[in-house]
Structure formats: structure tokens, C-alpha cells
Amino acid sequence: MCLYSLVGILVVLMGFEPKRARDEDTVYITVPVPGWLKNQLVDLAVLRELSFQRLVNFLLINGVRDAEGQALLEVPEPVEPLAGVVAYLRGERRLEPCGLAVCDKKPVEVLGSTFCDTCGVCLI
């Protein structure tokens, strides 16, 4: 490791010697990468609907597995969101109390009140 003192601030010019961590530890690794590589990683994380951290962890794990001759892990393709749920959350459509967009209401009378037999919600 090469260190220089610049106005009382210690500057590291080269990386530290690698040290092992305990398996249960969470460690933070800082690695300088060119901007184009980070941009590609960000684009891939967005495409795979993963956080940047999860994508980098996944790629590092696969790099180690590949070096050891183990089978690589696969990231599943992202699942398309349920259009109805997304529309509901955006306020573009409403759902019946049973959670369905269209409920085939089957009225049933119980103790003088009318309920939907499908939803179990009072219709009055």
C-alpha cells in the first residue's frame, strides 16, 4: 500500500492487501470502475428489475462460481406486473370489495341485511 500525506489528509494511492472477513460479516467494497461500465451495470439492473447492489452481488457470486467450476446462478426474467393491480394503484380503475374488477354479485339475505355471497360485503 502506498500512502501520501497531503495537508494532513492521508491519501491511499494503491489498494490494501486483501484480508479475509468472517463469513457472517457484511463488508463494503469500493472498486473504481470506468463510467461506461457502471452505466452498463445500471442498465442491466433496470432491465432485470434488480437493485444495483443485488446485481453486483449476483455478478460477483457468479464470477467466483465460474472460477471454481460450479454451475452459474440464473436471474429469472422479470415478471410483467398485473395490469389490473397497477391500474388500481394509479387510480385508473376501481375494484370491488372482493378484489375483483367485476364481481358477479349473488345477493343473499342474512338477518334482514343483503350481502353478496361472493364478496361477503353488505350490498345496502
C-alpha positions in Angstrom: 0.0 0.0 0.0 1.4 3.4 -0.9 0.3 6.3 1.3 1.0 10.0 1.0 0.1 12.8 3.4 -1.5 15.8 1.7 -2.2 18.7 4.0 -2.7 16.4 6.9 -5.0 14.1 4.9 -3.9 10.5 4.3 -4.3 9.6 0.7 -4.3 6.0 -0.5 -2.8 5.6 -3.9 -2.9 1.8 -4.2 -5.3 -0.8 -2.7 -4.9 -2.5 0.5 -3.6 -6.1 0.8 -6.6 -8.4 0.6 -7.8 -9.6 4.0 -10.3 -12.3 4.8 -13.6 -11.4 6.5 -15.7 -13.6 8.7 -18.5 -15.3 6.7 -21.2 -13.7 8.8 -19.7 -10.1 8.3 -21.2 -7.6 5.9 -18.4 -5.7 4.3 -18.4 -2.8 1.8 -16.0 -3.0 -1.1 -15.0 0.1 -3.1 -13.8 -0.6 -6.6 -13.1 2.1 -9.1 -14.7 1.3 -12.5 -15.0 3.4 -15.7 -18.2 5.3 -16.2 -19.3 3.2 -19.2 -19.1 0.0 -17.1 -21.2 1.5 -14.3 -23.7 2.7 -16.9 -23.9 -0.8 -18.4 -24.4 -2.3 -14.9 -27.2 0.3 -14.1 -28.9 -0.5 -17.4 -28.7 -4.2 -16.7 -30.1 -3.8 -13.1 -33.0 -1.8 -14.5 -33.6 -4.4 -17.2 -33.6 -7.2 -14.7 -35.6 -5.2 -12.2 -32.9 -5.7 -9.5 -31.3 -3.2 -7.2 -27.8 -2.2 -8.2 -26.4 -3.9 -5.1 -28.2 -7.2 -5.8 -27.0 -7.2 -9.4 -23.4 -6.6 -8.4 -23.6 -9.3 -5.7 -25.1 -11.7 -8.2 -22.3 -11.0 -10.7 -19.6 -11.4 -8.1 -21.1 -14.7 -6.9 -21.2 -16.0 -10.5 -17.6 -14.9 -11.1 -16.5 -16.9 -8.1 -18.7 -19.9 -9.0 -17.3 -19.8 -12.6 -13.7 -19.7 -11.4 -14.4 -22.7 -9.1 -16.1 -24.6 -12.0 -19.6 -24.6 -10.3 -22.8 -24.1 -12.1 -23.8 -20.4 -12.6 -26.9 -18.9 -11.0 -29.5 -17.5 -13.3 -31.6 -14.4 -12.7 -35.2 -15.1 -13.7 -36.7 -12.8 -16.3 -38.8 -10.1 -14.7 -42.5 -10.8 -14.3 -44.8 -8.4 -16.0 -46.8 -6.6 -13.3 -50.5 -7.4 -13.1 -52.1 -4.7 -15.3 -55.2 -4.6 -13.1 -53.3 -4.0 -9.9 -51.1 -1.3 -11.5 -54.2 0.4 -12.8 -55.9 0.2 -9.4 -52.8 1.7 -7.7 -52.7 4.5 -10.2 -56.4 5.2 -9.6 -57.3 4.4 -13.1 -59.8 1.7 -12.1 -61.7 0.6 -9.1 -62.0 -2.9 -7.6 -65.0 -4.4 -5.9 -64.6 -5.2 -2.1 -63.7 -8.8 -3.0 -60.7 -7.5 -5.0 -62.1 -8.3 -8.4 -62.6 -5.7 -11.1 -66.0 -7.2 -11.9 -67.9 -9.1 -9.3 -70.8 -11.4 -10.2 -72.8 -10.3 -7.2 -75.0 -13.0 -5.7 -77.3 -11.4 -3.2 -78.1 -13.4 -0.1 -80.3 -12.1 2.8 -79.0 -12.7 6.3 -80.9 -11.4 9.3 -82.5 -8.6 7.3 -79.4 -7.4 5.6 -78.4 -8.2 2.0 -74.9 -9.4 1.4 -73.0 -10.5 -1.7 -72.5 -14.2 -1.4 -69.2 -13.9 -3.4 -67.7 -11.0 -1.6 -69.4 -11.3 1.8 -69.9 -7.5 1.7 -73.2 -5.8 2.6 -74.9 -4.5 -0.6 -77.1 -2.0 1.2 
